[in-house]
Amino acid sequence: MTDFVLVAGAWLGAWAWDEVAAELRTAGHGVHPLTLSGLAEKRDVPAGQRRHVQDIVDEVERLDLRDVVLVGHSYAGIPVGQAAERIGDRLALVVFVDSTVPVDGESFLSGWPSDHVRASIEAGGGFWPPLTADDCAGQDLTGEQIARIIGGSTPHPGASLTEPAALSRPLGELPATYIKCLLDGDEPMDAVQKLLKSDSWELVRMDTGHWPMFSRPRELAGILHRSAVRA
């Protein structure tokens, strides 16, 4: 049995994995969806990126998990990638779901035109305001799924987006699967393409949008299961 720790991206909490978690449990895995500090039911907890890394490490250690697959979606790829190296031999695999990856010394907002995000964080009192329904259009989501995403989202703590990542060794040394959702762009970002040159990384493509835990939960669970079996 593999233990999965599932971490959703900006604005979302553990609830976003409900359907994927059910599929993985049916396949016999241990599943531990995690809400990061400052979000969902933890919205009142002060948080930045370093706190998010510690959230993940603490959960693995609290549950004394072994043979762990850490899964990070979107923004969560940054704290998940850092936590993956910090849990040492507890790690079996790290999976990045259409996510950003940590680059030592750089933040989530580094390397792309993000001035509008910084402005919205300032206007939001230090929080990145949640998406609107229009932001979710064209991502293989039904109206009901969009309503679930919007209805469950909470403002995202801005400090987590501006703090730099800290890596103690090259990320390409970790065993990893990168899942690229094609409706969110045909190719992974440059930092990911460099990492995919490593023999320990694999690329899997999904013909869906940026939130596959909602649009294709069974397919995503199947990919996670197969990746864990190969690890």
C-alpha positions as CSV (number, residue, x, y, z in Angstrom):
1,M,0.0,0.0,0.0
2,T,1.2,3.5,-0.9
3,D,0.4,6.6,1.2
4,F,-0.6,9.6,-0.8
5,V,-0.5,13.1,0.6
6,L,-2.5,15.3,-1.7
7,V,-2.1,19.1,-1.7
8,A,-4.2,21.3,-3.9
9,G,-3.2,24.6,-5.4
10,A,-4.1,28.2,-4.7
11,W,-7.4,29.0,-3.0
12,L,-8.3,25.3,-2.4
13,G,-8.3,22.9,0.5
14,A,-8.2,19.2,1.2
15,W,-11.9,19.0,0.0
16,A,-10.8,19.5,-3.6
17,W,-9.5,15.9,-3.6
18,D,-12.7,14.2,-2.5
19,E,-13.3,12.2,-5.7
20,V,-9.7,11.4,-6.4
21,A,-9.2,10.2,-2.8
22,A,-12.2,7.9,-3.0
23,E,-10.8,6.3,-6.2
24,L,-7.4,5.8,-4.6
25,R,-8.8,4.3,-1.4
26,T,-10.8,1.9,-3.5
27,A,-7.5,0.8,-5.1
28,G,-6.2,0.0,-1.6
29,H,-4.0,3.1,-0.9
30,G,-3.8,5.3,2.1
31,V,-4.9,8.8,1.2
32,H,-4.2,12.0,3.2
33,P,-5.6,15.2,1.6
34,L,-4.0,18.2,3.3
35,T,-5.2,21.7,3.7
36,L,-2.4,24.2,3.8
37,S,-2.3,26.9,6.5
38,G,-4.3,30.1,5.6
39,L,-6.8,28.2,3.4
40,A,-10.3,26.6,3.8
41,E,-10.8,25.4,7.4
42,K,-7.4,26.8,8.3
43,R,-8.0,30.2,6.8
44,D,-7.4,32.0,10.1
45,V,-3.8,30.5,10.5
46,P,-1.1,33.0,9.4
47,A,0.9,31.5,6.5
48,G,3.7,31.9,4.0
49,Q,5.5,29.5,1.7
50,R,7.9,28.2,4.4
51,R,4.8,27.5,6.6
52,H,3.3,25.5,3.8
53,V,6.4,23.4,3.4
54,Q,6.4,22.7,7.1
55,D,2.7,21.8,7.0
56,I,3.5,19.0,4.6
57,V,6.6,17.7,6.5
58,D,4.6,17.8,9.7
59,E,1.8,15.8,8.3
60,V,4.1,13.1,7.0
61,E,5.9,12.9,10.4
62,R,2.7,13.1,12.5
63,L,1.2,10.1,10.7
64,D,4.6,8.4,10.5
65,L,4.1,7.7,6.8
66,R,6.5,5.6,4.8
67,D,6.6,4.9,1.0
68,V,5.0,8.4,0.6
69,V,3.8,9.8,-2.7
70,L,3.5,13.6,-2.3
71,V,1.2,15.2,-4.9
72,G,1.2,19.0,-5.5
73,H,-1.3,20.7,-7.8
74,S,-0.6,24.2,-9.3
75,Y,0.9,26.5,-6.7
76,A,1.3,23.6,-4.3
77,G,4.1,22.1,-6.4
78,I,6.4,24.7,-4.9
79,P,6.0,23.6,-1.2
80,V,5.5,20.0,-2.2
81,G,8.8,19.9,-4.1
82,Q,10.7,21.4,-1.1
83,A,9.0,19.0,1.4
84,A,9.9,16.0,-0.9
85,E,13.6,16.5,-0.3
86,R,13.1,17.2,3.4
87,I,11.3,13.9,4.2
88,G,14.3,11.9,3.1
89,D,13.8,8.2,2.7
90,R,10.1,8.4,3.5
91,L,9.6,9.6,-0.1
92,A,8.7,7.1,-2.8
93,L,7.7,9.7,-5.5
94,V,6.6,13.3,-5.9
95,V,3.9,14.1,-8.5
96,F,3.4,17.6,-9.9
97,V,-0.1,18.1,-11.3
98,D,0.1,20.9,-13.8
99,S,2.1,22.8,-11.3
100,T,4.8,25.2,-10.7
101,V,8.0,23.7,-9.5
102,P,10.4,25.2,-6.9
103,V,13.5,26.9,-8.2
104,D,16.1,27.7,-5.5
105,G,15.9,31.4,-4.6
106,E,12.9,32.1,-6.7
107,S,9.2,32.6,-5.8
108,F,5.9,31.5,-7.3
109,L,5.7,34.9,-9.0
110,S,9.3,34.8,-10.4
111,G,9.9,34.3,-14.1
112,W,6.5,35.3,-15.6
113,P,4.5,38.5,-16.0
114,S,3.0,38.6,-12.5
115,D,2.6,42.3,-11.8
116,H,-1.2,41.9,-11.9
117,V,-1.0,39.2,-9.2
118,R,1.1,41.4,-7.0
119,A,-1.3,44.3,-7.5
120,S,-4.3,42.1,-6.6
121,I,-2.5,40.9,-3.5
122,E,-1.9,44.4,-2.4
123,A,-5.5,45.4,-3.1
124,G,-6.7,42.2,-1.3
125,G,-5.0,43.2,2.0
126,G,-2.2,40.6,1.5
127,F,-4.3,37.9,0.0
128,W,-4.8,36.8,-3.6
129,P,-8.5,36.9,-4.3
130,P,-10.1,33.7,-5.6
131,L,-11.0,33.0,-9.2
132,T,-14.2,34.0,-10.9
133,A,-16.3,31.7,-13.1
134,D,-14.8,33.3,-16.2
135,D,-11.3,32.4,-15.1
136,C,-12.4,28.7,-15.2
137,A,-13.8,28.8,-18.7
138,G,-12.4,26.5,-21.4
139,Q,-10.9,24.1,-18.8
140,D,-13.1,21.0,-19.4
141,L,-15.3,21.9,-16.4
142,T,-19.1,21.7,-16.1
143,G,-21.1,24.5,-14.6
144,E,-21.5,22.5,-11.5
145,Q,-17.8,21.8,-11.2
146,I,-17.0,25.5,-11.6
147,A,-19.5,26.4,-8.9
148,R,-17.8,23.9,-6.6
149,I,-14.4,25.4,-7.2
150,I,-15.6,29.0,-6.8
151,G,-17.9,28.2,-3.8
152,G,-15.1,26.4,-1.9
153,S,-12.3,28.8,-2.6
154,T,-10.8,31.1,0.0
155,P,-8.4,34.0,-0.5
156,H,-4.8,32.8,-0.8
157,P,-2.1,34.1,1.5
158,G,0.1,36.4,-0.6
159,A,3.3,35.7,1.4
160,S,3.3,32.2,0.1
161,L,3.6,33.5,-3.5
162,T,6.4,36.0,-2.8
163,E,8.7,34.0,-0.5
164,P,11.6,32.3,-2.3
165,A,12.0,28.6,-2.4
166,A,15.0,26.9,-0.8
167,L,16.4,23.6,-2.1
168,S,19.4,21.8,-0.7
169,R,19.9,19.6,-3.8
170,P,18.9,19.6,-7.5
171,L,15.2,18.8,-7.8
172,G,16.0,16.5,-10.8
173,E,17.5,14.0,-8.4
174,L,14.1,13.2,-6.9
175,P,11.9,10.5,-8.4
176,A,9.0,12.5,-10.0
177,T,6.1,12.4,-12.4
178,Y,4.9,15.6,-14.0
179,I,1.3,15.7,-15.2
180,K,0.7,18.3,-18.0
181,C,-2.9,19.3,-18.5
182,L,-3.1,20.2,-22.2
183,L,-6.0,22.7,-22.1
184,D,-3.8,24.9,-19.9
185,G,-1.0,24.9,-22.5
186,D,0.6,22.4,-24.7
187,E,4.1,22.2,-23.1
188,P,5.4,22.4,-19.6
189,M,7.1,25.6,-18.4
190,D,10.9,25.9,-19.1
191,A,11.9,24.9,-15.6
192,V,9.9,21.7,-15.9
193,Q,11.3,20.9,-19.3
194,K,14.8,21.1,-17.9
195,L,13.9,18.7,-15.1
196,L,12.3,16.3,-17.5
197,K,15.7,15.6,-19.0
198,S,16.5,13.7,-15.8
199,D,16.2,9.9,-15.9
200,S,14.2,10.0,-12.7
201,W,11.4,12.2,-14.1
202,E,8.6,11.2,-16.4
203,L,6.0,13.3,-18.2
204,V,2.3,12.3,-18.4
205,R,-0.2,14.3,-20.5
206,M,-3.9,14.7,-19.7
207,D,-6.3,16.1,-22.3
208,T,-8.1,18.3,-19.8
209,G,-7.8,21.6,-18.0
210,H,-5.9,22.9,-15.0
211,W,-8.2,21.3,-12.4
212,P,-8.2,17.6,-13.3
213,M,-9.3,16.6,-9.7
214,F,-12.6,18.0,-10.7
215,S,-12.8,17.5,-14.5
216,R,-11.2,14.0,-14.7
217,P,-10.9,12.6,-11.1
218,R,-11.0,8.9,-12.1
219,E,-8.4,9.4,-14.8
220,L,-6.1,11.4,-12.5
221,A,-6.4,8.7,-9.8
222,G,-5.5,6.1,-12.3
223,I,-2.3,8.0,-13.3
224,L,-1.4,8.5,-9.6
225,H,-1.9,4.8,-9.0
226,R,0.2,3.7,-12.0
227,S,3.0,6.2,-11.1
228,A,3.1,4.8,-7.6
229,V,3.3,1.2,-8.8
230,R,6.3,2.2,-11.0
231,A,8.1,4.1,-8.2
